[in-house]
């Protein structure tokens, strides 16, 4: 889930957008809410806020202004990968915080040492941290690949906005 700071930064970036100017762009823009809502149903957990997700996705649309179905798919991939990366970070923090809270024997240690022990315990007790790290790598690769492809398309299409 995106943090308040990230959402605020995305909104600032989105506010710089002039929006669609052509009739075709306006038609595409009018369907954004439906598209974002469908994405939200696929990627947003019940414990997450679908309105925040939709604002998050919209900030990507405002920044990259996709003009073709392919560009739209790439922007969707970037937004959903980034959302899921943020979720992975939150899950990892929750696991380590949980382990931290369980270890009363280490209460006399300083915070970095106690956190290190909690991280070690979380890593040793199961494969969740390892699996999350793999998922983070996969999601970061998805994001980077979509961004690279979007940039290549943009450079080869004079009608696309410059990235």
C-alpha positions as a printed Julia matrix, in Angstrom:
163×3 Matrix{Float64}:
   0.0     0.0     0.0
   1.29    3.45   -0.84
   2.32    5.71    2.02
   0.77    9.13    2.51
   4.05   10.72    1.4
   4.12    8.7    -1.85
   0.49    9.49   -2.61
   1.12   13.2    -1.98
   4.13   13.12   -4.33
   2.07   11.31   -6.98
  -0.71   13.9    -6.64
   1.81   16.74   -7.06
   3.1    15.09  -10.22
  -0.42   14.47  -11.46
  -1.36   18.12  -10.89
   1.22   19.11  -13.52
  -0.74   17.24  -16.17
  -2.77   19.31  -18.61
  -5.08   16.37  -19.24
  -6.32   15.09  -22.56
  -6.62   17.64  -25.36
  -7.9    15.68  -28.34
 -11.34   14.11  -28.66
  -9.7    10.66  -28.75
  -7.72   11.43  -25.59
 -10.84   12.67  -23.84
 -12.69    9.48  -24.8
  -9.9     7.34  -23.36
  -9.79    9.45  -20.22
 -13.53    9.05  -19.68
 -13.02    5.29  -19.38
 -10.22    5.55  -16.79
 -12.46    5.15  -13.77
 -13.9     1.89  -15.1
 -10.44    0.58  -15.95
  -8.97    1.6   -12.58
 -11.93    0.04  -10.79
 -11.33   -3.26  -12.59
  -7.64   -3.09  -11.66
  -8.54   -2.39   -8.05
 -10.72   -5.5    -7.89
  -7.76   -7.58   -9.11
  -4.94   -6.06   -7.04
  -6.32   -4.4    -3.92
  -6.65   -6.48   -0.77
  -9.66   -6.07    1.51
  -7.33   -4.49    4.08
  -6.24   -1.84    1.53
  -8.09    1.22    0.3
  -9.32    0.95   -3.29
  -9.67    4.76   -3.53
  -5.98    5.14   -2.66
  -5.12    2.54   -5.28
  -7.19    4.33   -7.91
  -5.49    7.65   -7.06
  -2.13    5.87   -7.23
  -2.9     4.43  -10.69
  -4.27    7.78  -11.88
  -1.0     9.45  -10.93
   0.82    7.05  -13.27
  -1.67    7.86  -16.05
  -1.13   11.57  -15.46
   2.64   11.16  -15.55
   2.9     8.89  -18.61
  -0.28    9.86  -20.48
  -0.72    6.58  -22.39
  -2.27    7.04  -25.82
  -2.54    3.46  -27.12
  -3.79    0.18  -25.65
  -0.19   -1.06  -25.44
   0.96    2.05  -23.58
  -2.04    1.72  -21.27
  -1.18   -1.9   -20.5
   2.42   -0.94  -19.75
   1.35    1.88  -17.41
  -1.06   -0.52  -15.67
   1.79   -3.01  -15.25
   4.03   -0.32  -13.77
   1.37    0.94  -11.35
   0.31   -2.49  -10.14
   3.89   -3.73   -9.79
   4.78   -0.65   -7.75
   1.67   -1.03   -5.56
   2.56   -4.65   -4.88
   6.2    -3.72   -4.15
   5.02   -1.27   -1.51
   2.77   -4.0    -0.08
   5.74   -6.4     0.11
   7.72   -3.8     2.06
   4.82   -3.33    4.46
   4.45   -7.09    4.95
   8.14   -7.52    5.66
   8.03   -4.7     8.2
   4.98   -6.26    9.87
   6.69   -9.64   10.16
   9.83   -8.12   11.69
   7.78   -5.91   14.03
   5.85   -8.98   15.15
   9.04  -10.92   15.89
  10.42   -7.83   17.66
   7.39   -7.66   19.94
   7.65  -11.35   20.87
  11.24  -11.25   22.12
  10.99  -10.04   25.71
  14.39  -11.59   26.51
  16.05   -9.07   24.17
  14.26   -6.09   25.74
  17.51   -4.92   27.32
  19.26   -4.68   23.92
  19.42   -1.49   21.89
  16.93   -1.13   19.03
  19.29   -2.01   16.13
  20.46   -5.19   17.87
  16.92   -6.2    18.81
  15.7    -5.5    15.27
  18.52   -7.58   13.83
  17.56  -10.5    16.05
  13.91  -10.11   15.03
  14.9   -10.1    11.35
  17.06  -13.19   11.83
  14.23  -15.0    13.63
  11.76  -14.02   10.92
  14.17  -15.31    8.26
  15.04  -18.52   10.12
  11.54  -19.51   11.23
  10.1   -19.75    7.78
  10.65  -18.89    4.19
   8.36  -15.86    4.16
  11.15  -13.25    4.05
  12.98  -15.2     1.34
   9.8   -15.58   -0.72
   8.95  -11.89   -0.29
  12.44  -10.92   -1.45
  11.97  -13.05   -4.56
   8.57  -11.49   -5.18
  10.07   -8.01   -4.77
  12.76   -8.8    -7.34
  10.16  -10.13   -9.78
   7.91   -7.09   -9.3
  10.82   -4.65   -9.68
  11.78   -6.42  -12.91
   8.19   -6.14  -14.15
   8.17   -2.43  -13.39
  11.56   -1.81  -15.02
  10.7    -3.88  -18.09
   7.4    -2.04  -18.61
   9.08    1.35  -18.15
  11.85    0.45  -20.63
   9.28   -0.76  -23.17
   7.16    2.37  -22.68
  10.22    4.55  -23.27
  11.14    2.64  -26.44
   7.6     3.0   -27.77
   7.57    6.68  -26.9
  10.84    7.32  -28.76
   9.61    5.45  -31.84
   6.15    7.09  -31.92
   6.17   10.83  -32.65
   2.58   11.08  -31.36
   3.51    9.76  -27.9
   4.42   12.22  -25.16
   8.15   12.32  -24.43
   9.21   10.26  -21.42
